[in-house]
Amino acid sequence: MARTEQALDNKPTNGEKYGIRGHLYEVYHQMKEKRTPTGVTSTPTTEASDEEMVVTGKYIQHSTKPSKKVILWIYGGAFLGGDSKGNLGIAEKMGMLCADKEKNEDMRDVFIPDYRLIPEYHLDDAIHDMVLSYEYLVYERGIAPKDITLVGVSSGGGLVVLIMQSLSKARKQYEERNEEVPMPAGGVMMGPFVDFTEPKGTMKEHIKHDLVVNQSVYDEGIPFLEKVLGSHENRVKASPVYGDFTGLPPLCIVVSEHEVVYDQAMVLAKRAKDQGVDVTVGVWKYMCHVFPLLCPFIPEGRESFDFMLKFVKEH
């Protein structure tokens, strides 16, 4: 992950340069404190170097004033790739379409944080960066947790759950300080990649026809995750699908019955529901991985995008 080396400028850059209409801010913010312990395969800690306490990314603001409600957009890429710049267009689209004149709802600003990627870094580093980015919205920008919705793409969907699970684990610590656990309003996941154990089921079977996660992606990507996480026990512990869902806010899952992560998405939905979480699931047939991103091109993409928008507006 390339971190921006300039301070946050109060004057936005020209969004048209990046193909968007909103005001675009380059975020580079030095956090003084990390409140929520994170770590799935190592000992959870809030201690970090100055470099690790920097939040970077892109912040899209639609009007002259910041919106009250904000979308925290988490890009995908199997923890190996992806960046904030490459997600500007589709993330802005969701923020704009949140506007509802009948309900007097405005467009929502969108924050797309950067996070460190494997194999140079560890999965714990990605979780650390994303939790810190969430805390940046809450404690530095003053956004109420109930006004923040997490939206994750593929492995970003896994990070949506991992962020919430980290916040849930910190509940006792917050209660001891007489503070509320700063849970977001909810989480939206497109084709969530949430099982990091040995590939099975649709993760092995559907690479034959999935247009996004095909055999080549599978052959190149899976070994990296195995190398970073190590043993089966570590990979189970790291997988959000096998974590604790108690007390998590509402979740929305959009998936294709014929994409690689279908099985694990259904397990995620069942486990979350069994533990008392309000879960909304939208399933489409014959679509590839993260097909909602194709909303400008195919009707199923737009249908699924509208499905997610309905959830975001209601929560």
N, C-alpha and C positions, 0 to 999 in steps of 0.2 A: 504494500500500500504506500503510495506516495503522499506524504503529508504536505499540506500547503505551508510555505515558509513565510507567510506574511500575516500581519495582525488583521483582525476583523476591521474592515473599513465601514464607517457609518454610511458611506455612499455606495449604493449597489452597483455592480457591474451591469453592462448591457445584456439583458437576457436574450435579445434577438441574436446575439453572437452565437448562442448555444441552441437556437431554435425554439426558445420559449418566450412567452409574452410577459411573464411576471418579473418583478424586481429580484435580481439574484445577488445574494450575499455569499462571499467566501468566508467560511467560519474557521477561525484559528483561535481557540480560547484555552487559556491555561487555567485549569481547575485547581482550587486550593485544597479540596477535600473530596475523598470518595467515601460515601456513606454506606454503600451496600457491598458486603463481601461477595466475591465471585470466585469460581473455580470448580470444575467438575472432575478433573482427574488429579488435581493437586490440592494442597491445603488452602481453603478459602482465606483470602487476605484483603485488607484495604490498603496495604502498604504498596507504594509504587514510586518509581522515579519521576522526576519532573517531566521527562519526555513522555512517559506513559500517562501523564495526567493532562495531556493536551487533547482537546476535542476538535476535530476538523471535519469539514464536509461542505455541502451546499444547502443554503436556506432560501427557499422560494417564497417571496411575499407578494401577494396579488394586488394589494392596494397601497395607499400611502401610509396606512397604519397596520401594525401586525394584527392578525386575526386572533380571536379569543381561543378558538379550537385549532389544534395542530395535528397533522399526520406525521408520524415518525416512520419514514420509509426505509426498509432494510433490504438492500439488493442481494441477489443470489450469485451463484457461481461455484457451488460445491466447496466453499471456503478457500478455493484456489484462485479465483478471479473475480472480476466485477469492480466497479467504482461508482462514486457518486455522480460524476459527469455523465456517464452512460445511461443513467436512469432519470435524467432531468425531465425529458419530454413526457414519459408515461406517468411519472409521479405528479407533475404539474397538472396533467389531465384529471387525475383523481381529485386533487385539491379543488380544481375549478368546478368539477361536476358535483361537488358537495353543496353548491349553492342551491337554495330552494326558496324562491320568492314567496310562495304560498305560506311556508312556515317561517319566513323571515330569517332564513339561515344564509349566512355569507359563505363565500369561498373559504377554504381552509389553507393556511400556509403549510408548507411541507419542508421538513428537515430531513436531508439525506446524509447521514454521517458516514465517514470512512471508517474502516476497521482493518486491523492487521490480518494478513492471510497466511495460510500454510503453503509450502512447508517451511518457509523462513521463520514463521512464528507458530504458536500453538493455538488450539481451539480456545483455551482459557483466555488468551490475549484478545480474541475476537469478542468473547463475552464481556470481558473487562471494558473494552472500548465502547460496546453498545450500551451497557448499563451506565457508564459514565456519560454517554451522550444523552440518555434519558434523564439523568440527574441534571445535566446542563439545562435542559428544557424546564425542569421543575424548579431548580434552585437558582439558576442564573437568569433565565428569561422570565421566570415567574408564571409559567403555564401551570394551571391546576391539573393534577394527574387525571381527574375525571374528564378533562378536555383534550386528552392525548389519546390517539388511537394508533396502535402499532400495525404496520402493514409489511408483510415479509414475502419475498419471492424465493421459492425453493429452499435453499439452505438458509436464506433470510427468514423463512417461516420457522425453521428450527430455532433461530435466534430469538424470534418473537416469544416462543415458549420458554427458552432458557432465561431470557430477561425476567419474565414473570415468575419463574421458579426461583430465581435468585432473590427477587423482592419478597417472595413468600417465605423463603428461608430466613430472611432478615426480620420477619415480623416480630419475633421476641425482642430483638435488639431495639426496634423502634418503640415497642410498647414500654420497655424499661425507661426510655427517654420521654415518655408521655407524648409521643408523636404517632400520627396515623401512618400505616404502611402506604407509601405512595403508589398504589396500583393504578395503571392506566384504565381507560374506559373499556377497552377490549382489544382483541387482536385478530387480524385478518391474515390468512395464509393461502398463497397460491401454490399448489403442488408442493406441500411442505416436505422437506427432506429432514426427517426426524429420527431415523433409525440408522445408527452408525456401526451396527454389528455386521457380521458376514452377510453379503447380499443373498436374498432369498425371494421366492414368490415372484411378484410382478417386477421387482427390481432386476431379476435375471431374465424373466420370460419376455418382457415387453421392450427390451432393448432391440429386439428384432425389427420393430416397426415404429418405435418412438422417434420422431424427427429431431428431437433436441438431445435427449440422452440416448445416444445410439451405442453400438458396440465399441467404437473408438473412444468415446468419452468415458465409457465404463472402464475400459482397459487402462486408460491413462489416469483417471481420477481416483478410483477406489484404492489402488496401492498407496497413494499419498496419504489418504486418511488412515489406512492401516498402520503406516509407518509412524505417523504423528501420535496416534492414540495408543498403539501397542496392543496389549493383551485383550482378550475377549471381555474380561471383567471390566477393564478400563473403558472399553467401547460401550458396554451396557450402561455403565455409570454416566458416561458422557451423553448418551442418547436421550433427548428430551421426552421421547415417547414412553420411556420406562421410568420417568421421574414422577414426582409428587404433584398432583394437580389441585390439591386442596386449597380452596380459597382464591383460585384464579378467576379473573373477570371473564365475561363472555368471549367465546371464540367463534370465528367463521372460517370454514375450510372450503376451498374450491379445488376440485380435482377432476381429472378424467378417468373414467373406468378403464381406459386403455393406455394409461401412461405408467411410467416406471414406479412412481411412489404411491400408487393407488392403495396397495395393501397397508402400508405403514400409516397412511393418512386415515384409513378406516380404524386401525388400531388406536391411533391417537384420539379420534373422536369418541370411540367406545370407552377408553380408559378415562378420559376427561369427564364424560357424562356419568360414568359409574361413581366418580368422586365428587359429583355434585355441581359440575361446571355446566353453564348454559352453552350448548354447542349448536351452531347452525352449519349444515353441510349442504353444499351444492355439487352434484355429480353430473358430468356430461359424458357422452359416449364419443368414441372414435377421435379424440383430440390428443395432441402431443403434450408433453410436459410444459407447464406454465403457459398454457394457451390463452389465458386472459390478457397477456401482453400483446396478443394479436388482435385486440379489439378494433383497431382501425381497418382490418382487412377481412375478418370472417364474422358471420352473425353469432356463432357460439362464443367468440371472444367478447363481443359486445354484451351478449346476454349475461355472461359470467361477471363482467365488469359492473353491469347494473345491479346484479345480485350482491356484489360486495359493497357497492355504494349504498344500497338500501340498509345493509347492516351498519355501516359507518354512521349514517344519518340517524338511525334508531338508537345508537349507543353513544 
